[in-house]
Amino acid sequence: MDRRTFLAASASAAGAGLLVAPGRAAAAPGDTPARYTNSLIAQRADPHITRHTDGYYYFTATAPEYDRIILRRATTIQGLASASETVVWRKHGSGDMGAHIWAPELHFVNGRWYIYFAAGSTGDVWKIRPYVLENTSANPLTGTWTERGRIALPLDTFSLDATTFVVGSTRYLCWAQNDPAVGTGTNLYLAAMSNPYTITGTVARISVPTYSWETIGHRVNEGPAAIQRNGKVFLAFSASATDSNYCVGLLTASASANLLSASSWTKTATPVFATNAATSQYGPGHNSFTVSEDGRSDILVYHDRSYRDISGDPLNDPNRRTRVQKLYWKPDGTPDFGIPVPDGATPVRLRSNNFPDRCIRHWEYRARIDPNVAPLADSQFRIVTGLAGTGTVSLESTNFPGYYLRHRNNEAWVDRNDGTAQFRSDASFYQRAGLADSSGASFEASSAAGRYLRHYNYLLVTQPVSTATDRADATFHLE
């Protein structure tokens, strides 16, 4: 079936209400993509954002002084950036919970709020163990936080980064811990819970740092974060030292499997999220997951630094900052983390209106539409103020910052901005309501009135549009 035959068949199916992109819910009219501005919050590491049923997003993270637990709330993720910060708990003056207050997470369990965090002792700052606070108030920024104490673990060793999640009817606790019998560093452990601060039954060691990318500087598996989809449980975790080598790996298990069996879990052989020098993002990790304001997108929350080189111990460098970006999903149902995107506006993908399994991407700098784009960042563009100004926009490549989608000889390419007036003109477009679907977008060349970006034989060109097929080819949905 050639392209035009497929198009006719697609139009017929669409008329019957049958054309839906594989693995993607049909877009509601007027939907807008999840877009934010990075970095979100300076000097806040190990970030955790949760969206509650009261309409608020709640934020907590490690403060660089390692002496307190803070909370913020806002009705939008971006709003957390300017939300006032409340200190809900401070370290003890002596003894346990008196040092290294790390990695708090806020969870709502059985009608109460709980904060899971790690802390050392004033007598030994490296005697780090997991602890729990409880609050019965509807708003966790108010009310009283009661210390429920230390989570009792079978081993009394260095342990941190506790998180909790439910699969089926079972609530689990996952954490990082050193076992001297295994060796140096930290492994990941999982156990069921009898209440929000007590584990019960079998404790499973589900991951040990063995790959080279998990053992740079230190042997590390830590910072677990769970997300569930397509009948699977995905457990992201962070590895290696907390400098530019810090990165994210992924464990996967079937939701119907025995999660307390290490054999149920499969680890990626390479990191799923790592330093990207092109975007100036270094050591991304210790992530959490939340959802967009419209509930249609999963959002990756993490910290990183904007520079590679650190003087002294990375733990003494205060500039890990909170960032967010959309988490995408591959056709096989697994998450696609992509790369840590550049600072500023987060990028979007532009999905074809009439070939909804295909997105605009660059391939050897030529712009085209393809399905199943890998790497993901080849199909991500930042929509920024037009290089030519005057109400236009430009589409900047995510993995090649400084390269823009532009037309030359009526073909669309992704080229480096050479600073000329000609380039600024060629790389600027008027963003219009979608010519075939007003919930989408069409892009008219600012220097060639009436010529729109459209695909033809899967390549992007600028051409006049007159027919229904032209208008469909020139319409894209931002996601």
C-alpha positions in Angstrom: 0.0 0.0 0.0 1.6 3.3 -1.0 1.3 6.5 0.9 -1.7 7.9 -0.9 -3.6 4.6 -0.7 -2.9 4.5 3.0 -4.1 8.1 3.4 -7.4 7.3 1.8 -7.9 4.3 4.0 -7.0 6.3 7.0 -9.5 9.0 6.1 -12.2 6.3 5.8 -11.2 4.8 9.2 -11.2 8.2 10.8 -14.6 8.9 9.5 -15.7 5.7 11.2 -14.0 6.8 14.4 -11.4 4.0 14.2 -8.1 5.7 13.7 -6.2 6.0 17.0 -2.4 6.1 17.3 -1.0 2.8 18.6 -0.5 2.9 22.3 -1.9 6.4 22.6 -5.3 7.7 23.8 -7.2 9.7 21.3 -6.4 13.3 21.8 -9.2 15.5 23.2 -9.9 18.7 21.2 -7.9 21.6 22.5 -5.4 19.5 24.5 -2.1 21.2 25.2 1.1 19.4 25.9 2.8 19.3 29.3 5.3 22.1 29.1 7.4 23.6 31.9 10.5 25.8 32.4 13.7 24.3 33.8 15.3 24.4 36.2 12.3 24.3 38.5 13.8 24.9 41.9 17.5 25.8 42.7 19.5 23.9 45.4 16.9 21.2 46.0 18.1 17.6 45.5 16.4 14.2 45.6 13.1 15.9 44.6 9.7 14.3 45.2 6.5 15.7 43.8 3.1 14.1 44.4 -0.3 15.2 43.2 -3.1 14.9 45.8 -6.9 14.6 45.4 -7.2 18.1 46.8 -5.9 19.6 43.6 -2.5 20.5 44.9 1.0 19.3 43.9 3.2 18.8 47.0 7.0 19.1 46.8 9.7 18.1 49.2 13.5 17.6 48.6 16.9 17.6 50.3 18.1 21.0 51.4 21.8 21.4 51.0 22.3 22.2 54.7 21.0 18.6 55.4 19.3 20.0 58.5 15.5 20.1 57.8 12.5 18.9 55.9 10.6 21.4 53.7 7.3 21.3 51.9 5.7 23.4 49.2 2.4 23.2 47.4 0.8 24.7 44.3 -2.0 23.9 41.9 0.5 23.5 39.1 3.9 22.0 38.8 5.4 25.2 37.5 3.7 27.0 40.4 6.0 25.1 42.8 8.9 27.2 41.6 7.5 30.3 43.3 5.5 28.7 46.1 6.4 29.6 49.7 8.4 27.0 51.5 7.4 25.6 55.0 9.9 23.9 57.3 7.8 21.1 58.8 10.6 19.4 60.8 14.2 20.1 61.9 17.0 17.7 62.8 17.5 16.8 66.5 20.1 18.7 68.5 21.8 15.5 69.6 21.6 11.7 69.0 19.7 10.0 66.2 18.1 12.1 63.5 20.6 14.8 64.2 22.6 14.9 60.9 22.4 14.3 57.2 18.7 14.8 56.7 18.3 13.3 53.2 15.8 12.4 50.5 12.4 13.0 52.1 9.3 11.7 50.3 5.7 12.6 51.1 3.0 9.9 50.8 -0.7 9.9 51.6 -1.6 6.5 53.1 -4.9 5.5 54.7 -6.1 9.1 55.2 -2.8 10.3 56.8 0.3 12.0 55.5 3.7 10.3 55.9 7.2 11.6 55.3 9.9 9.0 54.7 13.5 10.3 55.1 17.0 9.2 56.0 19.1 10.7 58.8 22.4 10.2 60.6 23.4 10.7 64.2 25.3 13.6 65.8 27.7 11.0 67.2 28.1 9.4 63.8 26.8 11.3 60.8 27.2 8.2 58.6 25.0 6.1 60.8 22.2 6.8 58.3 18.9 5.0 58.8 15.3 5.5 57.5 12.7 7.2 59.6 9.0 8.2 59.3 6.9 11.2 60.3 3.1 11.2 60.4 0.5 14.0 60.1 -3.3 13.7 60.4 -4.0 17.1 59.0 -5.7 17.5 55.6 -2.9 20.0 54.6 0.5 18.6 55.4 2.0 22.1 55.6 0.0 22.5 58.8 -0.8 20.4 61.8 1.6 18.3 63.9 4.2 16.0 62.5 4.6 13.0 64.9 7.8 11.0 64.8 7.0 7.4 64.2 10.6 6.5 64.6 13.0 4.4 62.7 11.9 1.7 60.3 13.1 -1.6 61.7 15.1 -3.5 59.1 16.7 -6.9 59.5 20.2 -5.4 59.1 21.4 -2.5 61.2 23.6 -1.0 58.5 23.8 2.1 56.4 20.3 2.4 54.8 18.4 5.2 53.1 16.0 6.4 50.3 12.8 4.5 51.5 9.9 4.8 49.1 6.5 3.1 49.2 4.0 2.0 46.6 1.1 -0.4 46.2 0.8 -3.2 43.6 -2.6 -5.1 43.7 -3.6 -5.1 47.4 -0.1 -5.1 48.8 1.8 -2.1 50.0 5.6 -2.4 49.6 8.6 -0.5 51.0 11.7 -0.3 48.8 15.0 1.1 50.1 18.8 1.2 49.6 21.1 -0.5 52.1 24.6 -1.8 52.6 25.1 -5.5 53.4 28.7 -6.3 54.4 28.2 -9.8 53.2 27.6 -8.6 49.7 30.4 -6.0 49.7 30.7 -2.2 49.8 28.1 0.1 48.5 24.3 -0.1 48.5 21.8 -2.6 47.1 18.0 -2.3 46.6 15.7 -4.2 48.9 11.9 -4.8 48.9 9.4 -5.9 51.5 5.7 -5.9 52.2 4.3 -3.5 54.9 1.9 -4.2 57.7 1.4 -0.5 58.3 3.0 2.7 56.9 6.1 2.4 59.1 6.6 -1.3 59.6 7.7 -4.0 57.1 6.7 -7.6 57.4 7.7 -11.0 56.1 10.3 -11.7 53.5 12.9 -9.1 52.6 14.1 -9.4 49.0 17.4 -8.1 47.6 16.3 -7.2 44.1 19.3 -5.3 42.7 23.1 -5.2 43.3 25.4 -2.8 41.5 27.4 -4.9 39.1 27.5 -3.0 35.8 30.4 -0.5 35.2 27.9 2.4 35.1 26.7 1.5 38.6 30.1 1.5 40.2 31.9 4.7 39.2 33.3 6.3 42.4 31.1 4.1 44.6 29.0 0.9 44.2 25.6 2.4 44.3 21.9 1.4 43.7 19.7 4.0 45.5 16.8 6.4 45.1 14.2 3.9 43.9 11.0 5.3 42.4 8.1 3.2 41.1 5.7 3.7 38.2 3.2 1.2 36.9 1.7 0.8 33.4 0.7 -1.9 31.0 0.6 -4.6 33.7 4.2 -4.0 34.7 6.0 -2.4 37.6 9.0 -0.2 36.6 11.4 0.7 39.4 13.8 3.5 38.5 17.0 3.8 40.6 20.1 5.9 40.6 23.7 4.6 40.4 27.4 5.6 40.9 28.7 8.6 42.7 26.7 11.8 43.0 28.8 13.7 40.5 28.5 13.8 36.7 28.6 9.9 36.7 25.3 9.7 38.5 22.6 8.2 36.3 19.4 6.3 36.3 18.8 2.5 35.7 15.5 0.6 35.5 14.2 -2.6 37.0 11.1 -4.2 35.5 8.7 -6.9 36.8 5.3 -8.1 35.8 2.6 -6.8 38.2 1.3 -10.3 38.6 4.7 -11.8 39.5 6.1 -12.4 43.0 7.8 -9.1 43.5 9.6 -10.5 46.5 11.6 -12.8 44.3 14.7 -11.3 42.8 14.2 -13.4 39.7 11.0 -11.5 38.9 13.0 -8.3 38.2 15.0 -7.5 35.1 17.6 -4.7 35.0 18.6 -2.7 32.0 22.1 -3.3 30.8 22.7 0.4 30.3 21.5 3.6 32.0 18.1 4.9 30.8 19.0 8.5 31.8 22.4 10.0 32.0 24.7 13.1 31.7 24.3 14.9 28.4 27.1 17.4 27.7 25.2 18.8 24.6 22.4 20.0 26.8 24.7 20.9 29.7 23.0 18.6 32.1 25.2 16.5 34.4 24.6 13.7 36.9 20.8 13.4 36.5 19.1 11.1 39.1 17.3 10.4 42.3 14.0 10.8 40.4 10.3 10.6 41.3 7.2 10.5 39.0 4.1 12.6 39.0 1.4 13.4 36.4 0.6 16.5 34.4 -2.2 18.9 35.3 -4.6 17.4 32.7 -3.7 13.9 33.9 -2.7 12.7 30.4 1.1 12.7 30.8 3.6 11.2 33.2 6.2 13.6 34.4 9.8 12.8 35.3 11.1 14.7 38.3 14.8 14.6 39.1 17.9 16.6 40.1 21.1 17.4 38.2 23.8 20.1 37.9 24.5 22.5 35.1 28.2 21.8 35.2 30.5 18.8 35.2 33.5 19.6 37.4 33.1 19.8 41.1 35.7 20.8 43.7 35.9 18.4 46.6 33.2 16.0 47.8 30.1 16.3 45.6 27.9 16.1 48.7 29.3 19.4 49.7 28.3 21.0 46.4 24.9 22.7 47.0 23.8 23.2 43.4 21.8 20.1 42.6 18.5 21.5 41.3 15.1 20.2 40.7 14.0 19.7 37.1 10.9 18.2 35.3 10.1 16.9 31.9 7.6 14.7 30.2 8.1 10.9 30.4 7.3 9.2 27.1 6.3 5.6 26.4 7.6 3.3 23.7 5.3 1.1 21.6 6.4 -1.9 23.6 4.9 -0.4 26.7 8.2 0.6 28.4 9.1 4.1 29.5 11.4 6.3 27.4 13.3 8.7 29.6 15.1 10.4 26.7 17.8 12.8 27.6 17.9 15.5 30.3 16.6 18.4 28.2 18.2 21.9 28.0 17.4 24.6 30.5 14.4 26.7 29.6 11.1 25.7 28.0 10.7 21.9 27.9 10.4 20.5 24.4 7.4 18.8 22.6 7.0 16.2 19.9 5.0 17.1 16.7 2.8 14.1 15.8 1.4 13.9 12.2 -2.3 14.5 12.0 -2.9 11.9 9.3 -0.1 9.5 10.1 -0.5 9.5 13.9 2.2 6.9 14.5 4.8 9.3 13.0 6.5 12.4 14.5 8.7 15.0 13.0 12.3 14.1 13.6 15.7 14.9 12.2 17.7 12.2 10.4 21.2 13.3 9.2 19.8 16.8 9.6 17.0 16.3 7.1 13.5 16.7 8.7 11.0 13.9 8.1 8.2 12.0 9.9 9.0 8.6 11.3 7.4 6.0 13.6 9.1 4.7 16.8 11.8 7.4 16.8 15.0 6.4 18.6 16.6 8.2 20.1 13.6 10.0 21.4 15.4 13.4 21.4 15.6 13.3 17.6 11.9 14.0 17.7 11.8 16.7 20.4 11.9 20.4 19.6 11.6 23.5 21.8 9.1 26.0 20.5 10.8 29.3 21.2 10.4 32.9 20.3 11.0 33.2 16.6 14.5 34.1 15.5 12.9 36.7 13.2 10.7 38.1 15.9 7.4 39.7 14.9 5.1 37.1 16.4 6.9 34.1 15.0 8.2 30.9 16.6 11.3 28.8 15.9 11.7 25.1 16.5 15.0 24.3 18.2 16.4 20.8 18.3 16.6 19.3 21.8 19.7 17.1 21.4 21.4 19.7 19.1 20.9 23.0 20.9 21.5 25.9 18.6 20.2 23.9 15.6 16.8 24.9 14.2 14.2 23.5 11.8 14.4 25.7 8.8 13.5 25.7 5.1 15.9 26.0 2.2 15.0 25.4 -1.3 11.5 24.4 0.0 13.0 21.5 2.0 13.0 21.3 5.8 16.4 20.7 7.5 17.7 21.0 11.0 20.7 23.3 10.7 23.0 25.3 13.1 22.0 28.9 13.4 24.7 30.8 11.5 23.6 34.2 12.8 22.6 35.5 9.4 19.4 37.3 8.6 18.6 34.7 6.0 18.8 31.9 8.5 16.6 33.8 11.1 14.0 34.2 8.4 14.2 30.6 7.1 13.9 29.3 10.7 10.9 31.4 11.7 7.2 30.4 11.3 3.8 31.6 12.2 2.1 29.0 14.4 -1.5 28.7 13.3 -4.4 26.6 14.4 -4.2 23.2 12.7 -5.4 23.5 9.1 -7.1 20.1 9.3 -7.8 20.0 13.0 -7.9 23.2 15.1 -6.7 21.4 18.2 -3.4 20.8 16.4 -1.0 23.3 14.9 0.3 24.3 11.5 3.4 26.3 10.7 3.5 28.9 8.0 6.9 30.1 6.8 7.3 33.7 7.8 9.3 34.5 4.7 7.0 32.7 2.3 3.4 33.5 2.9 1.0 30.7 2.2 3.7 28.0 2.4 3.4 25.6 5.3 5.5 22.9 6.8 4.0 19.6 5.5 5.2 16.1 4.9 5.3 14.6 1.4 6.5 11.0 1.1 7.5 11.3 4.8 9.9 14.2 4.1 9.2 17.7 5.4 8.8 20.4 2.9 7.3 23.9 2.7 4.5 24.1 0.1 1.2 26.0 -0.5 -1.8 24.1 0.7 -5.1 23.9 -1.1 -6.6 20.4 -0.8 -7.8 18.4 2.2 -4.8 16.2 1.9 -2.5 19.2 1.9 -4.1 20.5 5.0 -3.9 17.1 6.8 -0.2 16.8 5.8 0.4 20.3 7.3 -1.2 19.6 10.6 0.6 18.3 13.7 -0.3 17.6 17.3 2.0 18.8 20.0 2.7 16.3 22.7 
